[in-house]
């Protein structure tokens, strides 16, 4: 029995408090709306929504209920109340504000194209001097920014700054405009880096191709000189060239190749007919021809070595 008495006392106390609250709670629609709006103005959005829900048959209560839900982060509920208000009271006192708040709800729900259309319609319905236009332009800018349309978003924020310097959206618009400018600079830098990287890869490929051709030309000259010396039947001098080039010397390689091409025209380059000619010469003529061959080989070797040293 001693345990039941305290429990009974608590139940009776709670029942008494509930009765007292019910007696002190506003009951008329007008009182409910007044209380709900008061809670909303104090930033008590959840309390405001719970009170206004009891009078939601009234267009005014429905309007403030949608704002309370919007401020509470219940964007789906807020959008539903706005749509209901638009249907039940299309030409009422609050109907003109519906597109603006609907645009904000749609923005927070990620439906940016729909939000933009609603906000643009609201802004178009206002005179140019109406301060509410600043808020409409600001949220247009936010929607455009979310869609990645930076230039259009910048135009919206700039319109707020230029036309409504005393607006509560001025500072926010100025900040967003700076963010957009920074994004543009970042995009330009990324584009430059990408182009630079692509050009670097292209230059590297061209350099590697030139290097391969250069080495193949050297190998061909070495082989040809060896064949000519071997065909003469006398020992010759083996010319060994090992090109080593650096990847950052592309221009010098290009210049060197040009000089090599021009300079090499002065060096006798022998074809297959020269070998046949050697076999039909007498000893004296063959010795003279062989001497010319060796001189040409040494001159070619000097040219190759000089050009390779220039690109090292």
SVG drawing of the C-alpha trace seen along z (x, -y; Angstrom):
<svg xmlns="http://www.w3.org/2000/svg" viewBox="-14 -52 112 61">
<polyline fill="none" stroke="black" stroke-width="0.4" points="0.0,0.0 2.8,-2.4 4.0,-2.0 0.6,-2.6 -0.1,-5.9 2.9,-7.9 2.0,-6.5 -1.6,-7.5 -0.5,-11.0 1.7,-11.4 -1.2,-10.4 -3.6,-12.8 -1.1,-15.6 -0.5,-15.1 -4.2,-14.9 -4.7,-18.2 -1.9,-19.9 -3.5,-18.6 -6.8,-20.1 -5.3,-23.4 -3.4,-23.6 -6.6,-22.7 -8.4,-25.5 -5.7,-28.0 -5.1,-27.0 -6.7,-29.2 -9.7,-27.6 -11.1,-30.1 -9.6,-30.2 -8.6,-33.8 -6.8,-33.0 -5.0,-30.0 -3.7,-32.1 -2.7,-34.9 -0.8,-32.5 0.8,-30.7 2.0,-33.9 3.4,-35.0 5.4,-31.8 6.6,-32.1 7.8,-35.7 9.7,-34.5 11.5,-31.8 9.5,-29.0 8.7,-27.3 7.7,-23.9 5.3,-25.4 3.9,-27.7 3.2,-24.8 1.5,-22.7 -0.9,-25.6 -1.6,-26.7 -2.3,-23.1 -5.4,-23.3 -6.7,-26.2 -5.4,-25.1 -8.9,-25.5 -8.2,-29.2 -6.2,-30.6 -4.3,-32.9 -3.4,-30.0 -2.4,-27.8 -0.1,-30.6 1.7,-31.0 1.7,-27.2 3.6,-26.8 6.1,-29.4 6.6,-27.7 7.2,-24.4 9.6,-26.0 11.6,-27.6 11.6,-24.2 13.1,-22.5 10.0,-20.5 10.1,-21.6 7.7,-18.9 5.0,-19.8 5.5,-23.5 5.1,-22.9 2.0,-20.9 0.4,-23.7 1.3,-26.3 -0.3,-24.2 -3.4,-23.7 -3.6,-27.5 -3.2,-28.2 -6.1,-25.9 -8.5,-26.9 -7.8,-30.6 -6.3,-31.5 -7.1,-35.2 -6.8,-35.7 -4.6,-38.0 -1.7,-35.6 -1.9,-34.3 0.6,-36.8 3.3,-35.5 2.8,-31.9 5.2,-31.7 8.1,-33.2 7.8,-30.7 7.1,-27.8 10.3,-28.7 12.3,-28.6 10.8,-25.2 11.6,-23.8 15.2,-25.1 15.7,-23.3 14.2,-20.2 16.7,-20.3 14.2,-21.0 16.1,-24.0 14.6,-24.4 11.1,-24.5 12.3,-26.9 13.8,-29.2 10.5,-29.3 8.4,-30.1 10.8,-32.8 11.0,-34.4 7.3,-34.6 7.1,-36.2 9.8,-38.8 8.1,-39.7 4.8,-40.4 6.4,-43.1 7.3,-46.7 10.9,-47.5 11.1,-49.4 9.4,-46.7 12.0,-45.6 10.6,-42.0 12.2,-41.8 15.6,-41.8 14.8,-38.5 13.3,-37.0 16.5,-37.9 18.7,-36.5 17.0,-33.1 17.0,-33.1 20.8,-33.5 21.0,-30.6 19.0,-28.4 21.1,-29.4 24.3,-28.8 23.0,-25.3 22.4,-24.6 25.9,-25.7 24.9,-28.7 27.5,-31.0 27.1,-34.0 23.3,-34.1 23.6,-33.7 26.1,-36.6 23.6,-38.8 21.0,-38.1 23.2,-38.8 24.6,-41.9 21.0,-43.2 20.4,-43.0 23.7,-44.9 23.0,-47.6 19.3,-48.2 18.8,-47.4 21.9,-48.4 19.9,-48.6 18.3,-45.1 18.9,-42.4 20.1,-40.3 22.9,-42.8 25.7,-41.2 24.7,-37.7 24.6,-38.7 28.0,-40.4 29.5,-37.2 27.9,-34.9 29.3,-37.2 32.8,-36.8 32.3,-33.0 31.3,-33.0 34.3,-35.0 36.5,-32.6 34.9,-29.7 35.5,-31.3 39.2,-31.8 39.5,-28.2 37.8,-27.0 40.2,-29.0 43.2,-27.7 42.1,-24.1 41.6,-24.6 45.1,-26.1 46.6,-23.2 44.7,-20.6 45.9,-22.3 49.4,-22.5 49.4,-18.8 48.1,-17.8 50.7,-19.9 53.4,-18.4 52.4,-14.9 52.2,-15.8 55.7,-17.4 57.1,-14.4 55.7,-12.0 57.2,-14.1 60.5,-14.3 60.6,-10.5 59.7,-10.0 62.5,-12.3 65.0,-10.6 64.1,-7.2 64.5,-8.5 67.8,-10.1 69.2,-6.8 68.0,-4.9 69.8,-7.3 73.0,-6.9 72.7,-3.1 72.1,-3.1 75.2,-5.2 77.3,-3.0 76.1,0.1 76.6,-1.4 80.2,-2.5 80.9,0.9 79.6,2.6 81.6,0.3 84.8,0.9 84.2,4.7 83.6,4.7 87.0,3.1 88.7,6.2 90.7,4.1 90.3,3.5 88.4,0.4 87.7,-1.8 84.6,-1.0 82.6,-4.2 80.6,-3.9 78.2,-6.6 75.8,-6.4 73.4,-9.3 72.2,-10.5 69.6,-13.2 67.6,-15.0 63.8,-15.4 63.9,-19.2 66.0,-19.9 63.3,-19.5 64.0,-22.8 67.8,-22.1 67.1,-18.7 64.9,-20.2 67.6,-22.8 70.3,-20.1 68.3,-17.9 67.9,-20.8 71.6,-21.5 72.5,-17.9 70.3,-17.5 71.8,-20.6 75.4,-19.7 75.2,-16.1 74.7,-17.0 78.4,-17.9 79.4,-14.5 79.5,-11.7 76.8,-9.2 77.5,-6.0 74.9,-3.8 75.1,-0.2 76.8,-1.2 79.9,-2.3 80.7,1.3 80.5,2.6 82.7,-0.3 85.4,0.7 85.6,4.3 86.4,3.1 89.1,0.6 92.8,1.4 94.9,1.3 95.9,-2.4 92.4,-3.6 91.0,-1.4 93.4,-2.9 92.4,-6.4 88.7,-5.5 89.2,-3.8 91.0,-6.9 88.0,-9.0 85.7,-6.6 87.6,-6.8 87.8,-10.6 84.0,-10.7 83.4,-8.3 85.5,-10.3 83.8,-13.6 80.4,-11.9 81.5,-10.7 82.6,-14.2 79.3,-15.7 77.3,-13.1 79.3,-13.5 79.1,-17.3 75.3,-17.2 74.9,-14.8 77.1,-17.0 74.9,-20.0 71.7,-18.2 73.2,-16.7"/>
</svg>
